[in-house]
Amino acid sequence: MRIEALTLYTRSAADQRRFFLDVFGFTPQNSSDTTLTLQVGDSLLQFEQQDGWRGFYHYAFLIPQNQFEAARAWLAGRVPLLRDAQGQEVFFFEGWNAHTVYFADADGNIGELIARHDHPVSGAGAFSVESLVNVNEIGRVVEDVDAEVKRLQQEAGLLPFGSYRPGGDFAAVGDRDGLFIVVKEGRPWFPVRWPAARGMFSAVIETPRGRLRFSAEPSKP
């Protein structure tokens, strides 16, 4: 699966613009007073301002598998890294063979840089915002995780990634190129344990069934 484009709500496009342009060094793409569009490797990430928006998201950017330490230092020089209850800020997921670090953007969304060491993409030279490979993950908060896993398989041909146990509150669906992180509403997001809240987003994704437009609405499981 590949996330070609992802659209999220924001409380303030201006605040997100200052964060991603001034702090991270992105160049905006066709933005307006109420929208911000960023080129993240081969993905587009757009924020659309909505008055009264109170939700938050989890998303991840893929980085070259050989540049994790450089990416960690780059990120830590710009924003505080999010930590778990033990104060740890660098994480290795053995089952995914991946290193990650986390940050919060201007809206309090949980962002992540993930280096998948089984992914073939490598980088050279100094790490920068231009080194980001793509939008690699988006959190999908639902009432019924198993029902969503089944729906994604039926409608998009997407399969669980890694270990999946029916009846649980978490499932990753897709592959190393792109994942829906499907969690039950209220489940704490790692590493900060903020309860997951359902919210609207839309995406254009490449799947085994072709190019699909995906819409996640808070009123639907």
KARA-V358641 format. One record per run of one state. SS is the DSSP state (alpha for helix, beta for strand, coil for the rest). FROM is the first residue (numbers start at 1). TO is the last residue. If there is no record, write none. Layout:
SS:FROM:TO / SS:FROM:TO
This chain:
coil:1:1 / beta:2:10 / coil:11:12 / alpha:13:23 / coil:24:27 / beta:28:28 / coil:29:31 / beta:32:32 / coil:33:34 / beta:35:40 / coil:41:42 / beta:43:49 / coil:50:57 / beta:58:63 / coil:64:67 / alpha:68:76 / coil:77:90 / beta:91:93 / alpha:94:96 / coil:97:97 / beta:98:104 / coil:105:109 / beta:110:116 / coil:117:128 / alpha:129:131 / coil:132:133 / beta:134:142 / coil:143:144 / alpha:145:156 / coil:157:159 / beta:160:160 / coil:161:169 / beta:170:175 / coil:176:177 / beta:178:184 / coil:185:187 / beta:188:189 / coil:190:193 / beta:194:195 / coil:196:200 / beta:201:207 / coil:208:209 / beta:210:216 / coil:217:221
